[in-house]
C-alpha cells in the first residue's frame, strides 16, 4: 500500500488489470475458503493458468484413459468369474465405478473450461 502523498511504484512484470496466473489461483483459493471441498481446490489447481483448449485436451485425455481402464476391467471380469465369483464381482464393481467417473468428467468439462476462461 502506498503512503499518502507518494505515488505507488510500478511492480516489474505487472500490467494494470492483468495479474499473473499464480496470483489468480491464490485469490480464488482464498475466496473458496475452508468450506471448499478437496475436489474443488484440485479443480482450481488444474485449470488455473491454462488455456481453455488445454483444459479441454486434459479432460478428454483423462476421460479416454478412465474409459479404457473401465473396459479392461469389464473384459477382465469375464475371466475372473471363471477363477472366483468374488474377484469377478469386484472387477465388475470397479468397472462400473470407472464408467461413472468418466461420465462425470465428461459432464463437468464445460464447467472446467469456463473456470479456465475466468482464471486466465
C-alpha positions, 0 to 999 in steps of 0.5 A, spaced: 500 500 500 502 506 498 503 512 503 499 518 502 502 523 498 507 518 494 505 515 488 505 507 488 511 504 484 510 500 478 511 492 480 516 489 474 512 484 470 505 487 472 500 490 467 494 494 470 488 489 470 492 483 468 495 479 474 499 473 473 496 466 473 499 464 480 496 470 483 489 468 480 489 461 483 491 464 490 485 469 490 480 464 488 483 459 493 482 464 498 475 466 496 473 458 496 475 458 503 475 452 508 468 450 506 471 448 499 471 441 498 478 437 496 475 436 489 474 443 488 481 446 490 484 440 485 479 443 480 482 450 481 489 447 481 488 444 474 485 449 470 488 455 473 493 458 468 491 454 462 488 455 456 481 453 455 483 448 449 488 445 454 483 444 459 479 441 454 485 436 451 486 434 459 479 432 460 478 428 454 485 425 455 483 423 462 476 421 460 479 416 454 484 413 459 478 412 465 474 409 459 479 404 457 481 402 464 473 401 465 473 396 459 479 392 461 476 391 467 469 389 464 473 384 459 477 382 465 471 380 469 469 375 464 475 371 466 475 372 473 468 369 474 471 363 471 477 363 477 472 366 483 465 369 483 468 374 488 474 377 484 469 377 478 464 381 482 469 386 484 472 387 477 465 388 475 464 393 481 470 397 479 468 397 472 462 400 473 465 405 478 470 407 472 464 408 467 461 413 472 467 417 473 468 418 466 461 420 465 462 425 470 468 428 467 465 428 461 459 432 464 463 437 468 468 439 462 464 445 460 464 447 467 472 446 467 473 450 461 469 456 463 473 456 470 479 456 465 476 462 461 475 466 468 482 464 471 486 466 465 
